[in-house]
Amino acid sequence: MTDALHAPGGETLVRSPLVIMALRPDGFEAVWAVAGLSRGWLEWRSGDAHGDAHGDARMDAFGMTPQSAHVLRVRADGLPTGADVQVRAVTVSVADPAVRHVSAWKIVRLLDGSAESARIAVWNDTHQRDDTIRALDAQTPSVDLLVWNGDLCNDWTTPDRFADTVLSPAQRDISAGRPLEVLIGNHDVRGDWAFRLQEYVATRDARPFSAARIGPVACVFLHTGEDKPDAHPTFRGRVAFEPLRAEQAQWLREATARPEIRDAPYRLVFCHIPLRWVDEVPADYDREGYDWFSRMSRDAWHDALVAWGAQLVVSGHTHEPALIPADQEFPYAQVVAGGPDLDASSAEAATWIDIQADRGSLRLTMRTLDGAVRITEALPPLAKTASALLRG
């Protein structure tokens, strides 16, 4: 058996890096693109003071070895909670099992809700701009999580751009040292082939929304849908985001009641379209208007976010950086990041957000690609809920 890179047709068997998504305390999901019908699995290993551990993950939800002609996804469960593990992917051609590929080992730090600190980076609205992605990749350090906060693309007019947009943007391995959290933006649901994006994006519970605890920070990740009502004629009946928002409203009540989310010292929300904006004039959809902020999402989620004690919502979409402070009506602040342009002097200049939290404070810094600071915000830690304090 050879360790070959090429499928029987001569093309490269594996077309992308091994991308780590859907990070959890005891596992993650790995995604990688292939050129032809292949099967694949993961091998993992870890070592600590208690000895070495190792294993593999080679089953899909229906008991088959994961197989696909386009993209392989394997979920790893039951790993040592909060540990650093090494993982690699093995890919084998179905047509010619002698053709196989074994990736390099990749280090993954699993989520640890008891950690003293957390670091999260945020990108948004990259719109398939390779030069911008290369600059972001060069500037963003290793972090606990990289949140790619929507509008990865412009629209999906052909089925052949998913791998190089999501899994190897600008031919980079963006999840090296930065497990990836992909949120869906309004442009990501456009085009005849948009329904296939979910094949390339892994989430914790196979839904486009989730919650996770990273050290002292509880994160809620939400899907704001499109920037116009579902019935708008441009969608041709192909979207159903109004029921999805209602589903997330119910889920929010349940997710934020989980002890590790409910009692976190810091409580952040990530979603592509802002829930607040500096000018909330209603959009005129009949005259090509669209939502600069998602009033429909806010109406559905506001009460649950307030009840939870959300401190900050982090968004993109407008391509115009903004910080809207919390007030009596909206006790959560809103941060909106920049656009896709490489040129830092552009009105739609790209930004990246660095969030660092410890026992003393959570600090958010937004920078343009020339290193200039656009926005800073600091949050104090919240006290535990009254019920948690009573339990001691």
C-alpha positions as CSV (number, residue, x, y, z in Angstrom):
1,M,0.0,0.0,0.0
2,T,1.5,3.4,-1.0
3,D,1.2,6.7,0.7
4,A,0.1,8.4,-2.5
5,L,-1.4,11.8,-2.9
6,H,-3.2,11.2,-6.2
7,A,-6.5,9.7,-7.0
8,P,-6.9,7.2,-9.9
9,G,-7.8,10.0,-12.3
10,G,-4.5,11.7,-11.6
11,E,-5.9,14.6,-9.5
12,T,-4.8,15.3,-5.9
13,L,-6.7,13.0,-3.6
14,V,-6.9,15.5,-0.7
15,R,-7.7,19.0,-1.7
16,S,-7.5,21.0,1.6
17,P,-6.0,21.0,5.1
18,L,-7.6,19.1,7.9
19,V,-9.9,21.8,9.3
20,I,-11.0,21.6,13.0
21,M,-14.5,22.9,13.8
22,A,-17.2,22.4,16.4
23,L,-14.8,22.3,19.3
24,R,-16.1,20.8,22.5
25,P,-14.6,19.8,25.9
26,D,-14.3,16.2,24.8
27,G,-14.0,16.4,21.0
28,F,-14.5,18.2,17.8
29,E,-15.4,17.6,14.1
30,A,-12.7,17.5,11.4
31,V,-13.5,18.5,7.8
32,W,-11.4,18.1,4.7
33,A,-12.0,18.2,0.9
34,V,-11.3,15.3,-1.4
35,A,-11.1,15.0,-5.2
36,G,-12.9,11.7,-5.7
37,L,-14.9,9.1,-3.9
38,S,-13.0,8.4,-0.8
39,R,-13.3,7.1,2.8
40,G,-11.5,8.5,5.8
41,W,-11.0,8.5,9.5
42,L,-9.2,10.3,12.3
43,E,-6.4,9.1,14.5
44,W,-5.6,10.9,17.7
45,R,-3.2,10.8,20.6
46,S,-2.4,12.7,23.8
47,G,0.0,12.5,26.6
48,D,0.0,14.0,30.2
49,A,1.1,13.2,33.7
50,H,-1.4,10.3,33.8
51,G,0.0,8.5,30.8
52,D,-0.6,8.4,27.1
53,A,-4.0,8.0,25.4
54,H,-4.8,7.3,21.8
55,G,-7.6,6.2,19.6
56,D,-9.5,6.8,16.3
57,A,-12.8,8.0,15.0
58,R,-14.1,6.2,12.0
59,M,-17.9,6.1,12.1
60,D,-20.6,8.3,10.7
61,A,-24.1,8.7,12.2
62,F,-25.3,5.6,10.4
63,G,-22.5,3.3,11.2
64,M,-20.5,3.7,8.0
65,T,-17.0,4.8,7.6
66,P,-17.3,8.4,6.5
67,Q,-17.3,8.6,2.6
68,S,-17.8,11.2,0.0
69,A,-16.7,12.3,-3.4
70,H,-16.3,16.0,-2.3
71,V,-15.8,16.4,1.5
72,L,-15.1,14.2,4.4
73,R,-16.3,15.0,7.9
74,V,-15.5,12.9,11.0
75,R,-16.7,13.6,14.6
76,A,-14.3,12.8,17.4
77,D,-16.0,12.1,20.8
78,G,-14.8,10.9,24.2
79,L,-11.4,12.5,24.1
80,P,-9.7,13.6,27.4
81,T,-11.7,16.6,28.5
82,G,-9.9,19.9,28.1
83,A,-6.7,18.2,26.9
84,D,-4.3,19.0,24.1
85,V,-4.5,16.3,21.5
86,Q,-2.8,15.6,18.3
87,V,-5.0,14.5,15.4
88,R,-4.4,13.4,11.8
89,A,-6.7,12.2,9.0
90,V,-6.3,9.1,6.9
91,T,-7.9,9.2,3.4
92,V,-8.3,6.2,1.1
93,S,-9.6,6.1,-2.5
94,V,-12.6,3.9,-2.9
95,A,-11.7,3.1,-6.5
96,D,-8.1,2.2,-5.7
97,P,-7.4,1.4,-2.0
98,A,-3.7,1.5,-2.7
99,V,-4.0,5.2,-3.0
100,R,-4.1,6.8,0.4
101,H,-3.1,10.0,2.2
102,V,-2.1,10.5,5.8
103,S,-2.1,14.1,6.9
104,A,0.5,15.6,9.3
105,W,-0.4,15.7,13.0
106,K,-2.3,18.8,14.1
107,I,-2.5,19.9,17.7
108,V,-5.9,20.7,19.0
109,R,-6.7,22.2,22.4
110,L,-10.1,21.1,23.6
111,L,-12.4,23.5,25.4
112,D,-11.9,23.9,29.1
113,G,-14.7,25.7,30.9
114,S,-12.6,25.8,34.1
115,A,-9.6,27.5,32.6
116,E,-8.5,30.9,34.1
117,S,-8.4,32.7,30.8
118,A,-9.7,32.7,27.2
119,R,-8.7,34.2,23.9
120,I,-11.0,34.5,20.9
121,A,-10.3,36.0,17.5
122,V,-13.0,37.2,15.1
123,W,-13.0,37.6,11.3
124,N,-16.0,38.7,9.2
125,D,-17.1,39.6,5.7
126,T,-14.0,38.3,3.9
127,H,-16.1,37.7,0.7
128,Q,-13.5,35.5,-1.0
129,R,-10.8,38.2,-0.9
130,D,-7.6,36.1,-0.9
131,D,-5.3,39.1,-0.2
132,T,-7.4,40.0,2.8
133,I,-7.5,36.5,4.1
134,R,-3.7,36.2,3.8
135,A,-3.2,39.4,5.8
136,L,-5.7,38.3,8.5
137,D,-4.0,34.9,8.7
138,A,-0.6,36.5,9.1
139,Q,-1.8,38.9,11.9
140,T,-4.1,36.6,13.9
141,P,-2.2,34.6,16.7
142,S,-3.0,31.2,18.0
143,V,-6.3,31.4,20.0
144,D,-8.7,29.2,21.7
145,L,-11.3,29.8,18.9
146,L,-11.4,31.7,15.7
147,V,-15.0,32.9,14.9
148,W,-15.5,33.5,11.2
149,N,-18.5,35.7,11.6
150,G,-20.3,35.3,8.3
151,D,-20.1,36.4,4.6
152,L,-17.3,34.1,3.7
153,C,-18.5,34.4,0.1
154,N,-20.5,36.6,-2.2
155,D,-22.9,33.9,-3.3
156,W,-22.7,30.3,-4.4
157,T,-23.4,30.4,-8.2
158,T,-21.4,27.2,-8.8
159,P,-20.8,24.1,-6.7
160,D,-17.0,24.1,-7.1
161,R,-16.0,27.0,-4.7
162,F,-16.9,25.5,-1.3
163,A,-13.6,23.8,-0.6
164,D,-11.3,26.7,-1.6
165,T,-13.6,29.2,0.2
166,V,-14.3,27.4,3.5
167,L,-11.5,24.9,4.0
168,S,-8.5,26.3,2.2
169,P,-9.2,30.1,1.8
170,A,-6.3,31.8,0.0
171,Q,-4.6,28.3,0.1
172,R,-4.1,28.8,3.9
173,D,-4.7,26.4,6.8
174,I,-6.6,29.0,8.9
175,S,-7.4,26.5,11.6
176,A,-3.8,25.8,12.5
177,G,-3.6,26.8,16.1
178,R,-7.1,28.3,15.8
179,P,-10.1,25.9,15.9
180,L,-12.7,27.3,13.6
181,E,-16.3,28.5,14.4
182,V,-18.1,29.3,11.2
183,L,-21.2,31.5,11.5
184,I,-23.5,31.9,8.5
185,G,-24.0,35.3,6.9
186,N,-26.6,36.6,4.5
187,H,-24.4,36.2,1.5
188,D,-23.5,32.7,2.5
189,V,-27.2,31.7,1.9
190,R,-27.4,33.2,-1.6
191,G,-27.0,31.5,-4.9
192,D,-28.4,28.3,-6.4
193,W,-25.9,26.1,-4.6
194,A,-26.1,27.7,-1.1
195,F,-27.9,24.7,0.3
196,R,-24.7,22.7,0.1
197,L,-22.7,24.9,2.4
198,Q,-23.8,22.8,5.4
199,E,-21.7,19.9,3.9
200,Y,-18.6,21.9,4.6
201,V,-19.5,23.5,7.9
202,A,-19.5,21.4,11.1
203,T,-21.4,22.6,14.2
204,R,-21.8,21.1,17.7
205,D,-25.3,19.8,17.3
206,A,-25.8,19.7,13.6
207,R,-27.7,23.1,13.7
208,P,-26.4,26.5,12.7
209,F,-26.5,27.8,16.3
210,S,-24.8,26.6,19.5
211,A,-23.3,27.6,22.8
212,A,-20.0,26.9,24.3
213,R,-17.9,27.8,27.4
214,I,-14.3,28.8,26.9
215,G,-12.6,29.4,30.2
216,P,-14.6,32.3,31.9
217,V,-16.4,33.2,28.7
218,A,-19.8,31.8,27.6
219,C,-20.4,32.2,23.9
220,V,-23.7,32.0,22.1
221,F,-23.5,31.6,18.3
222,L,-26.7,32.6,16.4
223,H,-27.9,32.6,12.7
224,T,-29.5,35.9,11.8
225,G,-30.6,34.7,8.3
226,E,-31.2,37.0,5.4
227,D,-31.4,40.8,5.4
228,K,-35.0,40.8,4.0
229,P,-38.2,38.9,4.8
230,D,-38.5,35.3,3.6
231,A,-41.2,36.2,1.2
232,H,-39.1,38.7,-0.7
233,P,-39.2,37.8,-4.4
234,T,-35.4,37.7,-4.8
235,F,-35.3,34.5,-2.6
236,R,-37.7,32.6,-4.9
237,G,-39.1,30.7,-2.0
238,R,-35.7,29.1,-1.1
239,V,-35.3,30.4,2.5
240,A,-37.1,29.8,5.7
241,F,-35.3,32.0,8.3
242,E,-38.4,33.2,10.1
243,P,-39.1,29.8,11.6
244,L,-35.4,29.3,12.2
245,R,-35.3,32.5,14.3
246,A,-38.3,31.3,16.3
247,E,-36.6,28.0,16.9
248,Q,-33.5,29.8,18.1
249,A,-35.6,31.8,20.5
250,Q,-36.8,28.7,22.2
251,W,-33.4,27.1,22.1
252,L,-31.9,30.2,23.7
253,R,-34.0,29.8,26.8
254,E,-32.8,26.3,27.2
255,A,-29.1,26.8,26.3
256,T,-28.6,29.8,28.6
257,A,-30.1,27.8,31.5
258,R,-27.2,25.3,31.3
259,P,-25.1,25.9,34.4
260,E,-21.8,26.5,32.5
261,I,-23.5,29.0,30.3
262,R,-25.8,30.6,32.9
263,D,-23.1,31.3,35.5
264,A,-20.2,32.3,33.3
265,P,-18.4,35.5,34.3
266,Y,-18.6,36.9,30.8
267,R,-21.5,36.4,28.3
268,L,-21.0,37.1,24.6
269,V,-23.2,36.7,21.6
270,F,-21.9,36.2,18.0
271,C,-24.1,36.7,15.0
272,H,-23.5,38.1,11.5
273,I,-26.1,40.8,11.2
274,P,-26.1,43.2,14.1
275,L,-29.1,43.2,16.5
276,R,-28.7,47.0,17.0
277,W,-27.5,49.8,14.7
278,V,-26.8,53.5,14.8
279,D,-29.7,54.3,12.5
280,E,-32.7,52.1,12.8
281,V,-34.9,53.5,10.0
282,P,-37.0,50.7,8.7
283,A,-35.8,49.3,5.3
284,D,-37.9,49.9,2.2
285,Y,-37.7,46.4,0.7
286,D,-39.8,47.4,-2.3
287,R,-37.0,49.9,-3.3
288,E,-34.1,47.5,-3.0
289,G,-33.7,48.3,0.7
290,Y,-32.2,45.7,3.1
291,D,-31.6,45.4,6.9
292,W,-28.6,47.0,8.3
293,F,-29.6,45.3,11.6
294,S,-31.8,42.3,12.1
295,R,-34.9,43.7,13.8
296,M,-36.6,40.3,13.2
297,S,-33.8,38.5,15.1
298,R,-33.8,41.0,17.9
299,D,-37.6,40.8,18.3
300,A,-37.3,37.1,18.6
301,W,-34.3,36.9,20.9
302,H,-34.1,40.1,23.0
303,D,-36.0,38.9,26.0
304,A,-34.0,35.7,26.3
305,L,-30.7,37.6,26.0
306,V,-31.7,40.1,28.6
307,A,-32.8,37.4,31.0
308,W,-29.5,35.6,30.5
309,G,-27.5,38.8,31.1
310,A,-25.8,39.0,27.7
311,Q,-23.1,41.7,27.9
312,L,-22.0,42.1,24.3
313,V,-23.1,41.2,20.7
314,V,-20.3,40.9,18.1
315,S,-21.4,41.2,14.5
316,G,-20.3,42.2,11.0
317,H,-22.5,42.8,7.9
318,T,-22.4,46.6,7.6
319,H,-18.7,46.8,6.6
320,E,-18.7,49.8,8.9
321,P,-17.1,49.5,12.4
322,A,-19.3,50.7,15.3
323,L,-19.6,50.4,19.0
324,I,-23.1,51.0,20.4
325,P,-23.0,51.0,24.2
326,A,-25.5,49.2,26.4
327,D,-28.4,51.3,27.8
328,Q,-31.5,50.8,29.8
329,E,-33.5,49.5,26.9
330,F,-30.7,47.3,25.5
331,P,-28.5,46.2,28.4
332,Y,-26.1,44.5,25.9
333,A,-23.6,46.5,23.9
334,Q,-23.2,46.0,20.2
335,V,-19.9,45.8,18.3
336,V,-19.8,45.8,14.5
337,A,-16.6,45.0,12.6
338,G,-15.3,46.2,9.2
339,G,-15.5,45.0,5.6
340,P,-13.5,43.0,3.1
341,D,-10.9,45.6,1.8
342,L,-7.2,45.0,2.3
343,D,-6.5,48.7,2.2
344,A,-6.7,50.0,5.7
345,S,-7.6,53.5,4.5
346,S,-10.7,52.2,2.7
347,A,-14.2,53.0,4.0
348,E,-14.8,49.2,4.0
349,A,-11.4,48.2,5.5
350,A,-11.0,44.8,6.9
351,T,-10.7,44.4,10.7
352,W,-10.0,41.6,13.1
353,I,-11.1,41.4,16.7
354,D,-9.0,40.1,19.6
355,I,-11.0,39.2,22.8
356,Q,-9.0,38.3,25.9
357,A,-10.6,37.4,29.2
358,D,-9.3,36.5,32.7
359,R,-10.6,36.8,36.2
360,G,-10.3,40.6,36.2
361,S,-11.9,41.7,32.9
362,L,-12.7,40.9,29.3
363,R,-11.0,43.2,26.8
364,L,-12.0,43.5,23.2
365,T,-9.7,45.2,20.7
366,M,-10.6,45.8,17.0
367,R,-7.7,46.5,14.6
368,T,-7.4,47.2,10.9
369,L,-4.7,45.4,8.9
370,D,-2.1,48.1,9.4
371,G,-2.4,47.5,13.2
372,A,-4.4,50.6,14.0
373,V,-6.9,50.2,16.8
374,R,-10.4,51.1,15.8
375,I,-12.5,50.0,18.8
376,T,-11.8,48.9,22.4
377,E,-14.3,47.7,25.0
378,A,-13.8,46.3,28.4
379,L,-16.4,44.2,30.4
380,P,-16.3,43.4,34.1
381,P,-17.0,39.9,35.3
382,L,-20.6,39.2,36.2
383,A,-21.6,37.7,39.5
384,K,-23.1,34.2,39.5
385,T,-26.9,34.0,39.4
386,A,-28.8,34.1,42.6
387,S,-29.7,30.4,42.3
388,A,-26.0,29.5,41.8
389,L,-25.0,31.5,44.9
390,L,-27.6,29.7,47.0
391,R,-26.1,26.4,46.0
392,G,-22.8,27.7,47.2
